[in-house]
């Protein structure tokens, strides 16, 4: 099974205020994020984190804590690099790491990027773009979905969950301008 998430910002104390996360402190936030992930993702699953695994700048103690969290995550861990994924985060033993990924899950083409995009490979053929970066500020559109923890109750999500949400969202207002011959 494939799971998707973005922007956990493990160890980043300021993200609690920035995103109004209902956590009293970083330790509670880290524990909640990890618990939600461990409850859902199995050891043989693929966990796609679409950027900002941590905050970037960190003390040695924070780096140790984030490394410990990384090793506690279940499944095969894939990182799509985000703007806060600095060298020490990228040096963790990810199963894969890339700027973007173009994958097929259950027959559906998915284009993974930390940032929301207006169009992407496969967009004209019912492909979905999954992204993060915007936290709780935008859910996305019918064909580009925010998989960030702040948009999904701090938990990773599956393609069926993503598709259910996508069906409730409008098509991006600029879609027909950038993909005028689209099938949508």
N, CA, C and O atoms as a DFTB+ gen file, in Angstrom:
736 C
 N C O
     1  1       0.848      -1.180       0.000
     2  2       0.000       0.000       0.000
     3  2       0.891       1.238       0.000
     4  3       1.986       1.234       0.561
     5  1       0.403       2.290      -0.635
     6  2       1.111       3.565      -0.690
     7  2       0.399       4.582       0.202
     8  3      -0.827       4.692       0.190
     9  1       1.188       5.313       0.966
    10  2       0.692       6.374       1.845
    11  2       1.385       7.668       1.469
    12  3       2.549       7.667       1.069
    13  1       0.660       8.777       1.600
    14  2       1.190      10.074       1.209
    15  2       1.011      11.083       2.335
    16  3      -0.010      11.115       3.021
    17  1       2.047      11.907       2.499
    18  2       2.016      12.926       3.535
    19  2       2.989      14.032       3.145
    20  3       3.781      13.872       2.216
    21  1       2.928      15.135       3.847
    22  2       3.855      16.232       3.603
    23  2       3.912      17.128       4.830
    24  3       2.971      17.196       5.621
    25  1       5.020      17.801       4.964
    26  2       5.191      18.883       5.934
    27  2       4.981      18.510       7.406
    28  3       4.334      19.264       8.133
    29  1       5.505      17.377       7.860
    30  2       5.381      17.123       9.294
    31  2       6.221      18.107      10.119
    32  3       5.859      18.424      11.252
    33  1       7.323      18.585       9.568
    34  2       8.196      19.534      10.280
    35  2       8.570      19.004      11.665
    36  3       8.494      19.728      12.658
    37  1       8.971      17.742      11.719
    38  2       9.400      17.173      12.999
    39  2      10.464      18.056      13.640
    40  3      11.405      18.493      12.977
    41  1      10.309      18.310      14.910
    42  2      11.287      19.076      15.675
    43  2      11.223      20.577      15.496
    44  3      12.046      21.290      16.070
    45  1      10.292      21.079      14.733
    46  2      10.199      22.516      14.438
    47  2       9.190      23.171      15.373
    48  3       7.982      23.088      15.151
    49  1       9.687      23.819      16.414
    50  2       8.781      24.372      17.428
    51  2       7.911      25.515      16.902
    52  3       6.784      25.686      17.367
    53  1       8.399      26.283      15.963
    54  2       7.634      27.436      15.482
    55  2       6.466      27.037      14.577
    56  3       5.544      27.830      14.385
    57  1       6.487      25.836      14.023
    58  2       5.398      25.411      13.137
    59  2       4.078      25.274      13.906
    60  3       3.002      25.392      13.318
    61  1       4.159      25.028      15.208
    62  2       2.952      24.910      16.034
    63  2       2.141      26.203      15.957
    64  3       0.926      26.167      15.765
    65  1       2.812      27.337      16.107
    66  2       2.123      28.628      16.007
    67  2       1.798      28.992      14.570
    68  3       0.704      29.482      14.288
    69  1       2.737      28.759      13.653
    70  2       2.514      29.114      12.248
    71  2       1.249      28.457      11.700
    72  3       0.500      29.073      10.943
    73  1       1.019      27.211      12.085
    74  2      -0.096      26.437      11.514
    75  2      -1.208      26.144      12.509
    76  3      -2.105      25.350      12.225
    77  1      -1.155      26.778      13.669
    78  2      -2.173      26.542      14.704
    79  2      -2.348      25.063      15.014
    80  3      -3.470      24.576      15.156
    81  1      -1.230      24.355      15.118
    82  2      -1.321      22.934      15.465
    83  2      -1.720      22.806      16.933
    84  3      -1.159      23.490      17.788
    85  1      -2.676      21.942      17.229
    86  2      -3.192      21.831      18.596
    87  2      -2.274      20.999      19.502
    88  3      -2.682      19.975      20.050
    89  1      -1.043      21.457      19.644
    90  2      -0.051      20.739      20.436
    91  2       0.576      21.713      21.426
    92  3       0.889      22.847      21.063
    93  1       0.760      21.287      22.666
    94  2       1.355      22.201      23.649
    95  2       2.843      22.465      23.418
    96  3       3.362      23.504      23.824
    97  1       3.530      21.518      22.761
    98  2       4.963      21.682      22.541
    99  2       5.428      20.737      21.429
   100  3       4.657      19.936      20.902
   101  1       6.705      20.859      21.094
   102  2       7.263      20.061      19.994
   103  2       7.230      18.569      20.303
   104  3       6.944      17.760      19.420
   105  1       7.517      18.201      21.541
   106  2       7.510      16.775      21.893
   107  2       6.127      16.165      21.664
   108  3       6.019      15.056      21.141
   109  1       5.081      16.876      22.048
   110  2       3.718      16.372      21.851
   111  2       3.385      16.302      20.361
   112  3       2.757      15.345      19.906
   113  1       3.806      17.319      19.600
   114  2       3.559      17.314      18.158
   115  2       4.259      16.128      17.500
   116  3       3.651      15.386      16.729
   117  1       5.546      15.958      17.811
   118  2       6.298      14.840      17.245
   119  2       5.638      13.510      17.573
   120  3       5.502      12.645      16.708
   121  1       5.227      13.353      18.829
   122  2       4.605      12.095      19.269
   123  2       3.299      11.846      18.528
   124  3       3.030      10.720      18.111
   125  1       2.484      12.884      18.360
   126  2       1.207      12.720      17.663
   127  2       1.423      12.360      16.201
   128  3       0.781      11.444      15.685
   129  1       2.320      13.072      15.531
   130  2       2.595      12.787      14.121
   131  2       3.107      11.356      13.926
   132  3       2.665      10.643      13.026
   133  1       4.038      10.956      14.780
   134  2       4.598       9.607      14.676
   135  2       3.541       8.547      14.983
   136  3       3.471       7.527      14.297
   137  1       2.727       8.779      16.001
   138  2       1.676       7.814      16.359
   139  2       0.675       7.648      15.217
   140  3       0.287       6.525      14.896
   141  1       0.254       8.758      14.600
   142  2      -0.686       8.681      13.477
   143  2      -0.089       7.880      12.327
   144  3      -0.778       7.090      11.682
   145  1       1.188       8.092      12.080
   146  2       1.859       7.384      10.993
   147  2       1.985       5.895      11.315
   148  3       1.684       5.050      10.471
   149  1       2.418       5.579      12.502
   150  2       2.613       4.178      12.889
   151  2       1.287       3.415      12.961
   152  3       1.254       2.203      12.749
   153  1       0.203       4.121      13.259
   154  2      -1.111       3.480      13.322
   155  2      -1.597       3.050      11.944
   156  3      -2.343       2.079      11.822
   157  1      -1.180       3.764      10.913
   158  2      -1.712       3.508       9.576
   159  2      -0.755       2.745       8.665
   160  3      -1.171       1.813       7.977
   161  1       0.495       3.121       8.651
   162  2       1.461       2.589       7.689
   163  2       2.029       1.268       8.200
   164  3       2.459       1.170       9.349
   165  1       2.026       0.259       7.340
   166  2       2.563      -1.048       7.713
   167  2       4.016      -1.197       7.300
   168  3       4.528      -0.383       6.532
   169  1       4.687      -2.226       7.799
   170  2       6.115      -2.409       7.521
   171  2       6.435      -2.675       6.048
   172  3       7.560      -2.436       5.609
   173  1       5.469      -3.160       5.289
   174  2       5.705      -3.430       3.865
   175  2       5.099      -2.361       2.951
   176  3       5.039      -2.541       1.734
   177  1       4.658      -1.266       3.535
   178  2       4.041      -0.180       2.778
   179  2       5.085       0.830       2.315
   180  3       6.220       0.837       2.790
   181  1       4.679       1.673       1.388
   182  2       5.505       2.783       0.921
   183  2       4.946       4.075       1.504
   184  3       3.769       4.390       1.325
   185  1       5.796       4.817       2.198
   186  2       5.427       6.103       2.786
   187  2       6.139       7.195       1.999
   188  3       7.365       7.301       2.026
   189  1       5.355       7.999       1.301
   190  2       5.873       9.106       0.494
   191  2       5.707      10.392       1.285
   192  3       4.584      10.806       1.574
   193  1       6.811      11.024       1.634
   194  2       6.767      12.307       2.338
   195  2       7.150      13.375       1.327
   196  3       8.282      13.417       0.844
   197  1       6.190      14.236       1.017
   198  2       6.385      15.225      -0.026
   199  2       6.969      16.522       0.535
   200  3       6.428      17.610       0.340
   201  1       8.069      16.369       1.222
   202  2       8.861      17.507       1.650
   203  2       8.645      17.978       3.068
   204  3       7.634      17.705       3.715
   205  1       9.656      18.705       3.516
   206  2       9.707      19.336       4.831
   207  2       9.521      18.334       5.968
   208  3       8.669      18.490       6.844
   209  1      10.353      17.306       5.912
   210  2      10.361      16.311       6.980
   211  2      10.690      16.966       8.320
   212  3      10.105      16.619       9.347
   213  1      11.612      17.897       8.306
   214  2      11.977      18.631       9.515
   215  2      12.051      20.107       9.169
   216  3      11.593      20.534       8.109
   217  1      12.630      20.875      10.068
   218  2      12.644      22.329       9.891
   219  2      13.891      22.858       9.230
   220  3      13.947      24.039       8.889
   221  1      14.888      22.030       9.039
   222  2      16.149      22.519       8.484
   223  2      17.117      22.858       9.587
   224  3      17.883      22.002      10.030
   225  1      17.094      24.106      10.040
   226  2      17.979      24.497      11.136
   227  2      17.577      23.730      12.390
   228  3      16.398      23.656      12.736
   229  1      18.566      23.164      13.062
   230  2      18.270      22.379      14.258
   231  2      19.520      22.257      15.109
   232  3      20.642      22.266      14.604
   233  1      19.304      22.144      16.409
   234  2      20.407      21.877      17.316
   235  2      20.802      20.409      17.182
   236  3      20.091      19.620      16.559
   237  1      21.942      20.052      17.774
   238  2      22.351      18.644      17.748
   239  2      21.311      17.757      18.413
   240  3      21.046      16.654      17.934
   241  1      20.720      18.216      19.504
   242  2      19.698      17.429      20.207
   243  2      18.458      17.249      19.324
   244  3      17.882      16.162      19.275
   245  1      18.049      18.310      18.630
   246  2      16.889      18.203      17.742
   247  2      17.179      17.245      16.582
   248  3      16.309      16.479      16.166
   249  1      18.404      17.297      16.068
   250  2      18.763      16.386      14.973
   251  2      18.720      14.939      15.442
   252  3      18.251      14.064      14.714
   253  1      19.202      14.682      16.639
   254  2      19.151      13.314      17.187
   255  2      17.700      12.861      17.330
   256  3      17.363      11.726      16.993
   257  1      16.848      13.748      17.826
   258  2      15.434      13.399      18.002
   259  2      14.773      13.105      16.651
   260  3      14.028      12.134      16.521
   261  1      15.043      13.934      15.661
   262  2      14.450      13.730      14.334
   263  2      14.979      12.448      13.702
   264  3      14.221      11.724      13.056
   265  1      16.255      12.158      13.877
   266  2      16.805      10.888      13.368
   267  2      16.111       9.706      14.028
   268  3      15.800       8.715      13.366
   269  1      15.869       9.807      15.324
   270  2      15.179       8.743      16.051
   271  2      13.759       8.555      15.507
   272  3      13.305       7.424      15.336
   273  1      13.073       9.640      15.241
   274  2      11.733       9.578      14.664
   275  2      11.792       8.910      13.288
   276  3      10.981       8.038      12.976
   277  1      12.756       9.326      12.477
   278  2      12.909       8.735      11.144
   279  2      13.009       7.214      11.238
   280  3      12.333       6.497      10.500
   281  1      13.854       6.726      12.145
   282  2      14.056       5.278      12.269
   283  2      12.836       4.569      12.853
   284  3      12.707       3.352      12.715
   285  1      11.948       5.306      13.495
   286  2      10.724       4.711      14.047
   287  2       9.588       4.665      13.025
   288  3       8.575       4.004      13.253
   289  1       9.751       5.360      11.905
   290  2       8.709       5.345      10.879
   291  2       8.634       3.970      10.225
   292  3       9.667       3.378       9.912
   293  1       7.439       3.462      10.016
   294  2       7.293       2.159       9.367
   295  2       7.402       2.264       7.849
   296  3       7.301       3.354       7.285
   297  1       7.604       1.155       7.210
   298  2       7.558       1.060       5.763
   299  2       8.811       1.549       5.067
   300  3       9.811       1.899       5.694
   301  1       8.718       1.560       3.744
   302  2       9.789       2.120       2.916
   303  2       9.555       3.615       2.845
   304  3       8.465       4.061       2.486
   305  1      10.566       4.389       3.184
   306  2      10.433       5.837       3.321
   307  2      11.027       6.549       2.112
   308  3      12.208       6.400       1.799
   309  1      10.184       7.323       1.442
   310  2      10.583       8.052       0.238
   311  2      10.432       9.545       0.503
   312  3       9.408       9.985       1.025
   313  1      11.438      10.315       0.148
   314  2      11.384      11.764       0.329
   315  2      11.340      12.460      -1.025
   316  3      12.193      12.244      -1.886
   317  1      10.334      13.292      -1.187
   318  2      10.302      14.263      -2.270
   319  2      10.765      15.559      -1.608
   320  3      10.092      16.088      -0.724
   321  1      11.901      16.056      -2.036
   322  2      12.553      17.155      -1.323
   323  2      11.703      18.423      -1.288
   324  3      11.114      18.844      -2.283
   325  1      11.671      19.008      -0.092
   326  2      10.990      20.279       0.116
   327  2      11.993      21.370       0.433
   328  3      13.192      21.108       0.519
   329  1      11.519      22.567       0.603
   330  2      12.404      23.708       0.823
   331  2      13.122      23.673       2.168
   332  3      14.119      24.376       2.332
   333  1      12.660      22.890       3.128
   334  2      13.336      22.792       4.426
   335  2      14.167      21.527       4.587
   336  3      14.735      21.296       5.655
   337  1      14.246      20.716       3.561
   338  2      14.996      19.459       3.641
   339  2      16.470      19.705       3.317
   340  3      16.941      19.464       2.206
   341  1      17.170      20.192       4.333
   342  2      18.587      20.556       4.231
   343  2      19.453      19.297       4.232
   344  3      18.934      18.200       4.438
   345  1      20.763      19.432       4.006
   346  2      21.621      18.245       3.870
   347  2      21.496      17.208       4.979
   348  3      21.484      16.015       4.673
   349  1      21.405      17.586       6.226
   350  2      21.347      16.560       7.272
   351  2      20.047      15.753       7.186
   352  3      20.028      14.588       7.584
   353  1      18.969      16.340       6.680
   354  2      17.714      15.608       6.465
   355  2      17.860      14.694       5.245
   356  3      17.441      13.537       5.276
   357  1      18.447      15.214       4.189
   358  2      18.632      14.416       2.975
   359  2      19.605      13.265       3.194
   360  3      19.559      12.268       2.473
   361  1      20.488      13.395       4.186
   362  2      21.456      12.334       4.480
   363  2      20.876      11.164       5.272
   364  3      21.561      10.161       5.472
   365  1      19.629      11.274       5.725
   366  2      18.994      10.131       6.388
   367  2      18.875       8.994       5.378
   368  3      18.835       9.254       4.175
   369  1      18.818       7.750       5.826
   370  2      18.810       6.620       4.879
   371  2      17.448       6.372       4.216
   372  3      16.815       5.340       4.434
   373  1      17.022       7.329       3.414
   374  2      15.770       7.203       2.675
   375  2      15.858       6.040       1.689
   376  3      16.936       5.746       1.172
   377  1      14.747       5.387       1.430
   378  2      14.711       4.342       0.417
   379  2      14.778       4.945      -0.977
   380  3      15.274       4.308      -1.906
   381  1      14.287       6.159      -1.128
   382  2      14.470       6.924      -2.351
   383  2      14.322       8.401      -2.009
   384  3      13.718       8.773      -1.004
   385  1      14.890       9.223      -2.873
   386  2      14.790      10.663      -2.683
   387  2      14.878      11.321      -4.059
   388  3      15.709      10.942      -4.884
   389  1      14.020      12.303      -4.295
   390  2      14.010      12.991      -5.584
   391  2      13.353      14.353      -5.427
   392  3      12.725      14.648      -4.410
   393  1      13.512      15.170      -6.449
   394  2      12.821      16.465      -6.501
   395  2      11.332      16.256      -6.788
   396  3      10.478      16.932      -6.215
   397  1      11.036      15.318      -7.676
   398  2       9.669      14.953      -8.041
   399  2       9.645      13.448      -8.290
   400  3      10.693      12.813      -8.406
   401  1       8.450      12.891      -8.368
   402  2       8.303      11.484      -8.746
   403  2       7.043      11.349      -9.589
   404  3       6.042      12.027      -9.356
   405  1       7.114      10.479     -10.552
   406  2       6.010      10.190     -11.452
   407  2       5.739       8.697     -11.282
   408  3       6.481       7.866     -11.806
   409  1       4.675       8.355     -10.549
   410  2       4.413       6.962     -10.204
   411  2       2.992       6.578     -10.610
   412  3       2.162       7.442     -10.893
   413  1       2.724       5.286     -10.634
   414  2       1.380       4.779     -10.879
   415  2       0.982       3.938      -9.670
   416  3       1.706       3.027      -9.266
   417  1      -0.167       4.253      -9.105
   418  2      -0.719       3.516      -7.965
   419  2      -2.134       3.097      -8.335
   420  3      -2.965       3.937      -8.680
   421  1      -2.404       1.809      -8.264
   422  2      -3.733       1.279      -8.599
   423  2      -4.224       1.797      -9.950
   424  3      -5.397       2.137     -10.101
   425  1      -3.325       1.855     -10.926
   426  2      -3.679       2.280     -12.270
   427  2      -3.800       3.785     -12.454
   428  3      -4.090       4.240     -13.560
   429  1      -3.589       4.560     -11.415
   430  2      -3.711       6.025     -11.489
   431  2      -2.334       6.658     -11.481
   432  3      -1.524       6.390     -10.594
   433  1      -2.070       7.499     -12.474
   434  2      -0.783       8.193     -12.541
   435  2      -0.779       9.351     -11.546
   436  3      -1.692      10.177     -11.517
   437  1       0.275       9.385     -10.732
   438  2       0.435      10.433      -9.711
   439  2       1.752      11.149      -9.941
   440  3       2.788      10.516     -10.141
   441  1       1.706      12.444      -9.910
   442  2       2.925      13.241     -10.009
   443  2       3.131      13.908      -8.653
   444  3       2.292      14.684      -8.196
   445  1       4.251      13.598      -8.020
   446  2       4.529      14.048      -6.659
   447  2       5.548      15.181      -6.674
   448  3       6.612      15.059      -7.283
   449  1       5.226      16.265      -6.015
   450  2       6.119      17.415      -5.905
   451  2       5.793      18.124      -4.596
   452  3       4.641      18.129      -4.163
   453  1       6.788      18.714      -3.970
   454  2       6.524      19.451      -2.737
   455  2       5.580      20.629      -2.987
   456  3       4.768      20.973      -2.128
   457  1       5.689      21.237      -4.153
   458  2       4.945      22.453      -4.459
   459  2       3.731      22.182      -5.337
   460  3       3.781      21.305      -6.198
   461  1       2.629      22.928      -5.133
   462  2       1.493      22.786      -6.040
   463  2       1.870      23.290      -7.429
   464  3       2.613      24.259      -7.576
   465  1       1.344      22.616      -8.433
   466  2       1.652      22.961      -9.825
   467  2       0.344      23.189     -10.584
   468  3      -0.703      22.665     -10.203
   469  1       0.413      23.955     -11.632
   470  2      -0.773      24.201     -12.450
   471  2      -0.977      23.098     -13.482
   472  3      -2.110      22.809     -13.867
   473  1       0.125      22.473     -13.936
   474  2       0.044      21.317     -14.819
   475  2       1.282      20.454     -14.600
   476  3       2.254      20.911     -13.998
   477  1       1.258      19.217     -15.079
   478  2       2.311      18.239     -14.791
   479  2       2.195      17.095     -15.779
   480  3       1.191      16.993     -16.483
   481  1       3.196      16.234     -15.847
   482  2       3.107      15.070     -16.739
   483  2       1.887      14.204     -16.391
   484  3       1.666      13.870     -15.227
   485  1       1.119      13.856     -17.387
   486  2      -0.073      13.029     -17.187
   487  2      -1.323      13.813     -16.841
   488  3      -2.395      13.229     -16.680
   489  1      -1.202      15.125     -16.725
   490  2      -2.352      15.939     -16.315
   491  2      -3.531      15.818     -17.272
   492  3      -4.684      15.840     -16.843
   493  1      -3.253      15.692     -18.545
   494  2      -4.333      15.602     -19.533
   495  2      -5.021      14.247     -19.537
   496  3      -6.078      14.087     -20.147
   497  1      -4.438      13.289     -18.874
   498  2      -4.983      11.935     -18.900
   499  2      -5.374      11.453     -17.505
   500  3      -5.077      10.325     -17.113
   501  1      -6.039      12.325     -16.774
   502  2      -6.596      11.985     -15.469
   503  2      -5.540      11.743     -14.389
   504  3      -5.825      11.112     -13.371
   505  1      -4.334      12.239     -14.609
   506  2      -3.309      12.134     -13.579
   507  2      -3.571      13.123     -12.460
   508  3      -4.107      14.207     -12.686
   509  1      -3.194      12.744     -11.268
   510  2      -3.312      13.635     -10.103
   511  2      -1.936      14.162      -9.720
   512  3      -0.941      13.444      -9.802
   513  1      -1.891      15.398      -9.309
   514  2      -0.659      15.931      -8.729
   515  2      -0.871      16.023      -7.223
   516  3      -1.852      16.603      -6.758
   517  1       0.061      15.445      -6.466
   518  2       0.016      15.515      -5.009
   519  2       1.116      16.462      -4.558
   520  3       2.224      16.439      -5.095
   521  1       0.809      17.293      -3.574
   522  2       1.743      18.308      -3.120
   523  2       1.559      18.596      -1.641
   524  3       0.649      18.074      -0.998
   525  1       2.427      19.423      -1.123
   526  2       2.354      19.934       0.239
   527  2       2.652      21.423       0.201
   528  3       2.063      22.162      -0.588
   529  1       3.560      21.855       1.048
   530  2       4.103      23.209       1.114
   531  2       3.129      24.267       1.626
   532  3       3.551      25.175       2.343
   533  1       1.865      24.186       1.290
   534  2       0.923      25.255       1.619
   535  2       0.215      25.029       2.958
   536  3      -0.633      25.829       3.354
   537  1       0.560      23.951       3.649
   538  2      -0.018      23.622       4.958
   539  2      -1.541      23.642       4.891
   540  3      -2.123      22.988       4.026
   541  1      -2.188      24.367       5.770
   542  2      -3.653      24.367       5.821
   543  2      -4.265      25.430       4.910
   544  3      -5.486      25.587       4.895
   545  1      -3.463      26.150       4.162
   546  2      -3.949      27.301       3.404
   547  2      -4.755      26.969       2.158
   548  3      -5.547      27.797       1.707
   549  1      -4.576      25.780       1.589
   550  2      -5.318      25.421       0.378
   551  2      -5.421      23.907       0.279
   552  3      -4.405      23.212       0.323
   553  1      -6.634      23.391       0.145
   554  2      -6.862      21.945       0.016
   555  2      -6.406      21.417      -1.336
   556  3      -6.043      20.248      -1.468
   557  1      -6.427      22.279      -2.328
   558  2      -6.081      21.875      -3.674
   559  2      -7.280      22.006      -4.583
   560  3      -8.206      22.770      -4.309
   561  1      -7.254      21.246      -5.677
   562  2      -8.335      21.267      -6.655
   563  2      -8.668      19.827      -7.027
   564  3      -8.091      18.891      -6.474
   565  1      -9.578      19.651      -7.944
   566  2     -10.008      18.307      -8.305
   567  2      -8.865      17.441      -8.819
   568  3      -8.906      16.218      -8.683
   569  1      -7.847      18.062      -9.407
   570  2      -6.766      17.268      -9.967
   571  2      -5.397      17.551      -9.353
   572  3      -4.388      17.045      -9.843
   573  1      -5.349      18.339      -8.305
   574  2      -4.111      18.602      -7.579
   575  2      -4.428      18.714      -6.096
   576  3      -5.072      19.673      -5.669
   577  1      -3.982      17.743      -5.309
   578  2      -4.433      17.617      -3.923
   579  2      -3.290      17.838      -2.929
   580  3      -2.197      17.292      -3.086
   581  1      -3.562      18.639      -1.917
   582  2      -2.648      18.874      -0.810
   583  2      -2.685      17.657       0.118
   584  3      -3.738      17.327       0.663
   585  1      -1.538      16.986       0.303
   586  2      -1.471      15.826       1.199
   587  2      -0.753      16.164       2.507
   588  3      -0.338      15.266       3.238
   589  1      -0.607      17.449       2.798
   590  2       0.089      17.873       4.011
   591  2      -0.641      17.491       5.285
   592  3      -1.868      17.397       5.307
   593  1       0.116      17.274       6.336
   594  2      -0.465      16.852       7.612
   595  2      -1.462      17.870       8.158
   596  3      -2.405      17.497       8.856
   597  1      -1.266      19.141       7.851
   598  2      -2.180      20.165       8.359
   599  2      -3.525      20.147       7.640
   600  3      -4.485      20.754       8.115
   601  1      -3.606      19.473       6.522
   602  2      -4.860      19.343       5.769
   603  2      -5.543      17.999       6.019
   604  3      -6.672      17.792       5.577
   605  1      -4.861      17.070       6.735
   606  2      -5.382      15.708       6.907
   607  2      -5.293      15.227       8.355
   608  3      -4.986      14.057       8.586
   609  1      -5.545      16.073       9.312
   610  2      -5.561      15.652      10.726
   611  2      -4.282      14.947      11.143
   612  3      -4.316      13.997      11.925
   613  1      -3.157      15.411      10.622
   614  2      -1.817      14.965      11.045
   615  2      -1.513      13.509      10.705
   616  3      -0.721      12.861      11.390
   617  1      -2.141      12.995       9.647
   618  2      -1.942      11.590       9.304
   619  2      -1.664      11.422       7.816
   620  3      -2.092      12.244       7.006
   621  1      -0.951      10.365       7.455
   622  2      -0.779      10.046       6.046
   623  2      -2.084       9.504       5.475
   624  3      -2.929       8.989       6.206
   625  1      -2.237       9.628       4.150
   626  2      -3.484       9.227       3.501
   627  2      -3.203       8.326       2.297
   628  3      -2.099       8.306       1.754
   629  1      -4.229       7.591       1.904
   630  2      -4.141       6.672       0.772
   631  2      -4.764       7.310      -0.470
   632  3      -5.448       8.330      -0.383
   633  1      -4.520       6.701      -1.609
   634  2      -5.106       7.196      -2.846
   635  2      -6.637       7.217      -2.797
   636  3      -7.223       8.205      -3.238
   637  1      -7.317       6.186      -2.288
   638  2      -8.780       6.284      -2.228
   639  2      -9.270       7.481      -1.394
   640  3     -10.261       8.118      -1.753
   641  1      -8.589       7.785      -0.296
   642  2      -8.974       8.952       0.507
   643  2      -8.749      10.245      -0.280
   644  3      -9.571      11.160      -0.245
   645  1      -7.633      10.300      -0.982
   646  2      -7.307      11.470      -1.795
   647  2      -8.352      11.647      -2.891
   648  3      -8.822      12.761      -3.124
   649  1      -8.716      10.564      -3.561
   650  2      -9.705      10.644      -4.637
   651  2     -11.073      11.083      -4.121
   652  3     -11.779      11.827      -4.801
   653  1     -11.450      10.634      -2.939
   654  2     -12.733      11.078      -2.358
   655  2     -12.724      12.583      -2.127
   656  3     -13.701      13.264      -2.440
   657  1     -11.628      13.109      -1.583
   658  2     -11.553      14.555      -1.355
   659  2     -11.516      15.295      -2.690
   660  3     -12.184      16.316      -2.854
   661  1     -10.742      14.785      -3.637
   662  2     -10.623      15.452      -4.940
   663  2     -11.989      15.633      -5.591
   664  3     -12.255      16.665      -6.206
   665  1     -12.846      14.641      -5.456
   666  2     -14.169      14.699      -6.081
   667  2     -15.019      15.835      -5.521
   668  3     -15.968      16.270      -6.173
   669  1     -14.698      16.321      -4.332
   670  2     -15.476      17.400      -3.708
   671  2     -14.914      18.785      -4.028
   672  3     -15.530      19.796      -3.689
   673  1     -13.761      18.837      -4.673
   674  2     -13.100      20.116      -4.928
   675  2     -13.354      20.586      -6.365
   676  3     -13.586      19.769      -7.256
   677  1     -13.309      21.894      -6.586
   678  2     -13.485      22.397      -7.947
   679  2     -12.244      22.159      -8.795
   680  3     -11.148      21.980      -8.263
   681  1     -12.412      22.157     -10.094
   682  2     -11.282      22.135     -11.013
   683  2     -10.551      23.456     -10.828
   684  3     -11.187      24.487     -10.612
   685  1      -9.245      23.441     -10.908
   686  2      -8.463      24.663     -10.778
   687  2      -8.981      25.704     -11.768
   688  3      -9.220      25.391     -12.934
   689  1      -9.152      26.925     -11.308
   690  2      -9.735      27.988     -12.123
   691  2      -8.946      28.265     -13.402
   692  3      -9.508      28.781     -14.368
   693  1      -7.670      27.937     -13.426
   694  2      -6.839      28.200     -14.600
   695  2      -6.640      26.964     -15.478
   696  3      -5.911      27.024     -16.468
   697  1      -7.273      25.857     -15.130
   698  2      -7.033      24.592     -15.816
   699  2      -7.240      24.694     -17.325
   700  3      -6.390      24.251     -18.098
   701  1      -8.342      25.264     -17.740
   702  2      -8.651      25.310     -19.178
   703  2      -7.771      26.308     -19.930
   704  3      -7.706      26.274     -21.159
   705  1      -7.098      27.191     -19.204
   706  2      -6.147      28.098     -19.849
   707  2      -4.825      27.387     -20.148
   708  3      -4.214      27.614     -21.192
   709  1      -4.393      26.535     -19.233
   710  2      -3.099      25.873     -19.410
   711  2      -3.212      24.521     -20.102
   712  3      -2.242      24.050     -20.696
   713  1      -4.375      23.894     -20.034
   714  2      -4.617      22.602     -20.677
   715  2      -5.907      22.675     -21.480
   716  3      -6.869      21.976     -21.161
   717  1      -5.948      23.514     -22.526
   718  2      -7.214      23.732     -23.253
   719  2      -7.744      22.495     -23.976
   720  3      -8.944      22.402     -24.233
   721  1      -6.880      21.554     -24.303
   722  2      -7.341      20.346     -24.995
   723  2      -7.440      19.167     -24.042
   724  3      -7.429      18.011     -24.463
   725  1      -7.535      19.464     -22.790
   726  2      -7.596      18.431     -21.769
   727  2      -8.901      17.647     -21.876
   728  3      -9.906      18.134     -22.394
   729  1      -8.848      16.419     -21.371
   730  2     -10.043      15.576     -21.340
   731  2     -10.976      15.987     -20.209
   732  3     -12.116      15.526     -20.172
   733  1     -10.545      16.818     -19.307
   734  2     -11.370      17.203     -18.160
   735  2     -12.352      18.267     -18.514
   736  3     -13.123      18.704     -17.660
